[in-house]
Amino acid sequence: MTMSLEMPPRDLPMAGEPLYERLAEHYRRVITSGTLVPGDRMPSVRAMMLRHQVSLSTALQVFRRLEDAGWLQAKPRSGYFVRRRTVPALPSVDEPENPSAPMEAQFVGLHESISKVIAQAQRFPEALNLAGATAAASLYPTARLQALTIKILRHQPTLLTDVGGESVGAVLRQAIAKRALSAGMTLSPDEVIATTGGVEAVNLALRAVTQAGDTVAIESPAFFGLLQIIESLGLRALEISTSPTTGMSLEALEMALLAYGNIKAVVVVPHLQNPLGSVMPNERKAGLVRLCARHKVAVIEDEPYRDLLDDAGQNKPLKAWDRDGGVIHCASLNKVLAPGLRLGWMSSGRWHERVKMLKYAQSRNNESLSQLVAAEFIGSGAYDRHLFQLRERLRTQREATADAIARYFPTGTRLSVPVGGVVLWVELPAGTDSGRLFEEALTQGIRIAPGTIFSNSQRFASFIRLSCPQPFDQTVDDALQRLGRLASDIGA
């Protein structure tokens, strides 16, 4: 039987949308429909050019886009083949039930309980860390960053002893503004503020739009670092139901905005939400921005993971839909380039001048050397090559980890496998105490993150966040096998 790979009329490119994106979407549908199956050979580059009357550059972009997203695999001197994609052997984590009205909470004492968990883990420094959200050092471009550092210091030998100033920061801001264009954000370099990582950016954003006693809507579950910030600023948190697939519930958020009159900001991680790993569809991101603009509520977009998505180019930041300066975009290079640089950045919309003042009062300018190193790297083709390699390695590690969880964990375990990043959100059988599992695992040399630190409620007491930061080997496999046995014993 002859397979038709021609694009029907409805698949023709729309105005303003790149042709290679439309062609890539067409072939994704061909693969997901079963017309092309794993192992099938794709048309050659030349055949692609002739069939769709496109240039060599466009044809290559189609193949690279599909390869980046994990749909194709290139074989030397053989062409492109449909990739065998791992199907999760466990059911996904259940979707949340939206309550009639979200319940407001004052995070009293939560910081102390989170700090207790962190301190307890730090007493076992040799434990295998399956709790973090950062990839292993071996996956970052160490040699290239080291060479850039040496080159920069050779040309500017007093860089570490000079006071530094705006001219250094301008180099990084320019590089970031250029990079933002590919994500759908049109920013001038003057709209970019460098920060000490993403946490400082979110902290500054909250300080700019709230004061003690105000309410902030957040995802549930949420990154425990955000919960600590909220408590430290004396804010009240409103947990909004969040889907493990599509992110924060806009329906629950709208209900909350109507029910509570003092919500000043919504904090959301639209891509690879921590800990769920969810990705908010573009249409829901646009809807979130419109909803918050209508209610005159600031949106704080925490965006440390988007570049780790298998198909990052298809997912725009919330800021891309911002028309009135109501979105504060907070980004970080810690997870995607180099944790040791401790660099982040933000674009603060109509709060730009206030954030600049708060940043100066809080920590002054960022250190010069790291900004110059980052600016040169992300402004070069080396950055995209690094991201491609990092995504591919993380994909392999996620698939191997998910497979091990399916083999070793007790019956009834559920698992959300994200389309990027290093964290997996695991739901253990009902009644399994993740706090006790955390403690028992530490004694066996394994570090995990219990679900209790991701919410002020007890709804996630039987959940854990597991990470796959390093290449999967026998050590990791053995650790997951032991962890699975522990979970079975504790849940029995």
C-alpha positions in Angstrom: 0.0 0.0 0.0 1.3 3.4 -1.0 1.4 6.0 1.9 0.4 9.6 1.1 2.7 12.1 2.8 1.4 15.0 0.9 0.1 18.0 2.8 -3.7 18.5 2.3 -4.9 22.0 1.7 -5.7 22.6 5.4 -2.0 22.0 6.2 -0.7 24.8 4.0 1.3 27.5 5.9 -0.7 30.3 7.5 0.4 33.9 7.1 3.1 34.7 9.7 3.9 31.1 10.5 7.2 29.6 9.2 6.7 27.0 6.5 9.1 24.6 8.2 7.0 24.7 11.4 3.9 23.7 9.4 5.7 20.9 7.6 7.0 19.6 10.9 3.5 19.6 12.4 2.2 17.8 9.3 4.8 15.0 9.8 4.1 14.8 13.5 0.5 14.1 12.7 1.5 11.5 10.1 3.6 9.7 12.8 1.0 9.9 15.6 -1.7 8.6 13.2 0.3 5.5 12.6 0.9 6.1 8.9 4.6 6.2 9.7 5.7 3.8 12.5 8.9 3.5 14.5 11.7 2.3 12.2 10.2 3.7 9.0 12.5 5.7 6.9 11.6 9.3 6.2 11.8 10.9 2.7 15.3 12.1 1.8 16.2 15.7 2.0 16.0 15.9 -1.7 12.6 14.2 -1.8 11.3 16.6 0.8 12.5 19.6 -1.3 10.8 18.2 -4.4 7.6 17.0 -2.8 6.9 20.3 -1.0 8.7 22.7 -3.3 10.9 24.0 -0.5 14.5 25.1 -0.2 17.3 23.0 1.2 17.4 25.2 4.3 13.7 24.7 4.9 13.9 20.9 4.4 16.8 20.6 6.9 14.9 22.7 9.4 11.9 20.4 9.2 14.1 17.3 10.0 16.0 19.1 12.8 12.7 20.3 14.4 11.4 16.7 14.4 14.7 15.3 15.6 14.9 17.9 18.4 11.4 16.9 19.5 12.3 13.2 19.6 10.2 12.1 16.6 13.1 11.2 14.3 16.6 9.7 14.7 19.4 10.4 12.2 21.5 7.5 11.1 24.9 8.3 9.5 24.8 7.9 5.7 21.3 6.4 5.9 19.0 9.3 6.5 16.2 10.0 9.0 14.0 7.3 10.6 11.0 7.5 12.9 12.2 7.1 16.4 11.0 4.4 18.8 9.4 6.4 21.6 9.0 4.9 25.0 5.4 4.5 26.2 5.1 4.9 30.0 4.3 1.5 31.5 2.5 3.2 34.5 -0.8 5.2 34.4 -0.4 9.0 34.7 -1.0 10.9 37.9 -4.7 11.6 38.3 -6.1 15.0 37.3 -7.0 17.1 40.3 -10.6 17.7 41.3 -11.4 21.4 41.3 -12.9 22.4 44.7 -15.9 24.7 44.9 -13.6 27.5 46.0 -9.9 27.5 46.7 -9.0 27.7 50.4 -6.8 30.5 51.5 -3.8 29.6 53.6 -1.2 31.5 55.7 2.1 29.7 55.4 2.9 29.8 59.1 5.7 27.4 59.9 6.0 25.9 56.5 9.4 27.4 56.0 10.6 25.6 59.1 9.3 22.2 58.0 10.9 22.6 54.6 14.2 23.7 56.1 14.0 20.6 58.4 13.8 18.3 55.4 16.6 20.1 53.6 18.8 20.0 56.7 18.1 16.4 57.3 19.2 15.6 53.7 22.4 17.6 54.1 23.4 15.3 56.9 23.9 12.6 54.2 26.2 14.3 51.7 27.3 11.0 50.1 23.7 9.9 49.4 22.8 9.5 45.7 20.8 12.7 44.9 17.6 11.8 43.2 15.9 14.9 44.7 17.3 17.9 42.8 16.1 19.7 39.7 19.5 20.3 38.2 21.3 18.1 35.7 24.7 16.5 36.6 27.8 18.7 36.1 29.0 16.3 33.3 26.0 17.4 31.1 27.0 21.1 31.0 29.6 22.6 28.7 32.4 22.7 31.3 35.4 22.9 28.9 33.8 25.5 26.6 32.9 27.7 29.6 36.4 27.3 31.1 38.0 28.4 27.8 35.7 31.4 27.5 36.6 32.4 31.1 40.3 32.2 30.5 40.0 34.2 27.2 37.9 36.9 28.9 40.3 37.3 31.8 43.3 37.4 29.4 41.8 40.4 27.7 40.4 42.0 30.9 42.9 41.0 33.6 41.4 43.4 36.2 37.9 42.2 35.7 37.7 40.5 39.2 39.2 43.5 41.0 37.4 46.3 39.1 34.2 47.6 40.6 32.4 46.9 37.3 29.3 48.7 36.0 26.5 49.0 33.6 28.7 48.4 30.5 29.4 44.8 31.5 25.7 44.2 32.2 24.8 45.7 28.8 26.6 42.9 27.0 24.5 40.3 28.6 21.3 42.2 28.3 21.9 42.6 24.5 22.5 38.8 24.1 19.4 38.0 26.1 17.2 40.4 24.2 18.4 38.8 20.9 17.8 35.3 22.2 14.3 36.3 23.4 13.2 37.0 19.8 13.2 33.3 19.0 10.9 32.7 21.9 8.3 35.2 20.7 9.3 38.0 23.1 10.2 41.4 21.7 12.4 43.1 24.4 14.9 45.9 24.3 18.1 45.3 26.2 17.1 48.1 28.6 14.0 46.0 29.6 16.3 43.1 30.8 17.5 43.0 34.4 20.2 40.5 35.4 19.6 38.7 38.7 21.4 36.2 40.9 19.5 33.2 39.6 15.8 32.7 39.1 14.9 32.7 42.8 16.1 36.3 43.2 14.0 37.3 40.1 10.8 35.8 41.6 11.6 37.4 45.0 12.0 40.8 43.4 8.8 40.4 41.3 6.8 39.6 44.4 8.3 42.5 46.3 7.4 44.8 43.5 3.7 44.0 43.2 2.8 43.0 46.8 3.1 44.0 50.4 2.8 42.0 53.6 -0.7 40.6 54.1 -1.6 40.4 50.3 -2.7 37.2 48.7 -0.8 35.5 45.9 -2.3 32.7 43.8 0.1 29.8 43.2 0.1 26.3 41.6 -0.6 23.3 43.8 1.7 21.5 44.2 4.3 24.2 44.0 8.1 24.5 44.1 9.0 24.6 47.8 11.4 27.5 47.3 8.4 29.6 46.2 6.6 28.7 49.4 9.6 29.8 51.5 9.7 33.2 49.7 6.0 33.7 50.2 6.3 33.1 53.9 9.4 35.2 54.3 7.6 38.2 52.7 4.5 37.8 55.0 2.2 37.0 52.1 -0.8 34.8 52.0 -0.9 32.0 49.5 -3.9 30.6 47.6 -3.3 27.2 46.1 -4.9 26.7 42.7 -5.6 23.2 41.4 -2.9 22.3 38.8 -3.1 19.6 36.2 -0.1 17.3 35.6 -0.6 17.7 31.9 -1.9 21.3 31.2 -0.8 23.3 34.3 -2.8 25.7 36.4 -6.6 25.4 36.2 -7.9 28.7 34.6 -11.4 27.8 35.8 -10.3 27.4 39.4 -8.2 30.6 39.1 -11.1 32.6 37.8 -13.3 31.3 40.6 -10.6 32.5 43.1 -10.3 35.9 41.5 -14.0 36.4 41.9 -14.1 35.1 45.4 -11.1 36.9 46.9 -10.6 40.6 46.4 -7.0 41.0 47.5 -5.2 38.7 45.1 -2.3 40.8 43.8 -0.3 38.3 41.7 -0.4 34.9 40.1 2.9 32.9 40.1 3.0 30.2 37.5 5.6 27.9 35.9 4.1 27.3 32.4 6.7 24.9 31.1 7.9 21.8 33.0 6.2 22.9 36.2 8.1 21.9 39.3 7.2 19.3 40.5 4.5 18.1 38.1 6.4 18.6 34.8 3.2 19.9 33.1 3.3 22.1 30.1 0.5 24.7 29.6 -0.8 24.7 26.1 -0.3 28.0 24.2 -4.0 28.7 24.1 -4.3 28.4 27.8 -1.3 30.6 28.3 -3.0 33.3 26.2 -6.1 32.8 28.2 -4.3 33.2 31.5 -2.7 36.5 30.4 -6.1 37.8 29.3 -7.8 36.7 32.5 -5.3 38.4 34.8 -5.3 41.5 32.6 -9.1 41.7 33.0 -8.8 41.4 36.8 -5.8 43.8 36.9 -3.6 41.1 38.6 0.1 40.8 38.0 1.4 37.6 36.4 4.8 36.4 37.6 6.1 33.9 35.0 8.8 31.7 36.5 10.6 30.2 33.5 13.8 28.2 34.4 13.0 25.1 32.3 11.5 26.0 28.9 14.8 25.5 27.0 14.8 21.9 28.4 11.6 21.0 26.6 12.0 18.4 23.8 10.2 20.8 21.5 10.9 24.2 23.1 10.3 26.1 19.8 6.6 25.2 19.9 6.0 26.6 23.3 5.9 30.4 23.8 6.4 32.1 27.2 3.4 33.9 28.7 5.3 37.2 28.0 4.7 36.6 24.3 1.0 37.4 24.9 1.6 40.4 27.2 0.1 43.6 25.7 -0.1 45.9 28.7 3.1 45.1 30.7 1.2 43.0 33.2 3.5 39.9 32.9 6.8 39.8 34.8 9.0 37.2 33.1 11.6 35.6 35.3 14.2 33.3 33.7 17.3 31.5 34.8 20.5 30.0 33.2 21.1 27.7 36.2 19.3 24.7 34.9 20.0 25.1 31.2 23.6 26.3 31.0 25.7 26.4 34.2 24.4 26.2 37.8 27.7 27.7 39.1 27.2 31.0 37.2 24.1 31.7 39.4 22.7 33.9 36.7 19.1 34.8 36.0 17.2 37.6 34.4 13.8 39.3 34.3 11.7 41.6 32.2 9.4 43.4 34.6 6.8 45.1 32.4 5.2 48.2 34.0 7.1 47.5 37.2 10.5 47.8 35.6 11.7 50.9 37.4 10.5 49.6 40.8 12.3 46.3 40.2 15.5 48.1 39.3 15.4 50.0 42.5 14.7 46.9 44.6 17.5 45.0 42.8 20.0 47.8 43.6 18.9 48.0 47.2 19.0 44.2 47.6 22.2 43.1 45.8 23.5 45.9 43.5 25.0 44.7 40.1 25.7 41.1 39.3 29.3 39.9 39.2 30.9 40.9 35.9 32.9 37.7 34.8 29.9 35.4 34.8 27.8 37.9 32.8 30.5 38.2 30.1 31.0 34.4 29.9 27.2 33.8 29.7 26.7 36.6 27.1 29.4 35.2 24.8 28.2 31.6 25.1 24.4 32.2 24.6 25.2 34.6 21.7 27.0 31.8 19.8 25.9 28.7 17.9 27.5 26.7 20.7 24.4 27.4 22.9 21.9 25.7 20.6 24.3 22.7 20.1 24.6 22.4 23.9 20.8 22.5 24.4 20.3 19.9 21.7 22.8 17.5 23.4 21.4 18.3 26.9 17.8 17.6 25.8 18.7 14.3 24.2 20.7 13.1 27.2 17.9 14.1 29.6 15.4 12.3 27.4 17.4 9.1 27.6 17.7 9.4 31.4 14.0 10.1 31.9 13.0 7.1 29.8 15.4 4.8 31.7 14.3 6.1 35.1 10.6 5.8 34.2 11.1 2.2 33.1 12.9 1.3 36.3 10.1 2.9 38.4 7.6 0.7 36.5 9.6 -2.4 37.2 10.5 -1.8 40.8 7.8 0.2 42.5 4.7 -1.2 44.2 1.5 -2.0 42.3 -0.7 1.1 42.2 2.1 3.5 41.6 1.3 6.3 39.1 3.8 8.4 37.2 3.8 11.6 35.2 6.6 11.6 32.6 7.3 15.1 31.3 8.4 16.1 27.8 11.7 17.6 29.1 13.7 18.3 32.2 15.0 16.1 35.0 12.1 15.6 37.5 9.4 13.0 37.7 6.3 13.3 39.9 5.4 9.9 41.4 2.2 9.0 43.1 2.6 6.1 45.5 -0.3 3.8 46.5 -2.7 5.5 48.9 -1.5 5.5 52.5 2.2 5.5 51.7 4.0 8.1 53.9 6.4 9.9 51.7 8.0 11.6 54.7 8.9 8.3 56.2 10.1 7.0 52.8 12.4 10.1 52.6 13.9 9.3 56.0 14.3 5.5 55.3 15.8 6.2 51.9 18.5 8.5 53.4 19.7 5.7 55.7 20.2 3.6 52.5 22.1 6.3 50.7 19.3 7.7 48.5 17.9 11.2 48.6 14.4 12.0 47.4 12.0 14.9 47.8 8.8 14.1 49.8 5.5 15.5 48.5 4.8 17.2 51.8 7.2 20.1 51.0 5.4 21.1 47.9 2.1 22.3 49.6 0.7 23.6 52.8 -1.9 20.8 52.7 -1.4 17.1 53.2 -2.8 16.3 49.8 0.6 15.2 48.5 1.7 13.1 51.4 1.9 10.0 49.3 3.8 11.7 46.4 7.5 12.0 45.8 9.6 14.0 43.4 12.3 11.9 41.8 15.0 13.3 39.5 17.1 11.8 36.8 20.0 14.2 36.7 22.8 11.9 35.7 23.4 9.2 33.1 21.5 6.1 34.0 23.8 3.3 35.2 23.8 0.3 37.5 24.2 2.5 40.6 21.0 4.4 39.7 19.2 1.2 38.8 20.1 -0.4 42.1 19.1 2.7 44.0 15.6 2.7 42.4 15.2 -1.0 43.1 15.9 -0.4 46.8 13.6 2.6 46.8 10.8 0.5 45.3 11.2 -2.1 48.0 11.1 0.5 50.7 8.0 2.0 49.2 6.3 -1.4 49.2 7.3 -2.1 52.8 6.1 1.3 54.1 2.8 1.1 52.2 2.1 -2.4 53.3 
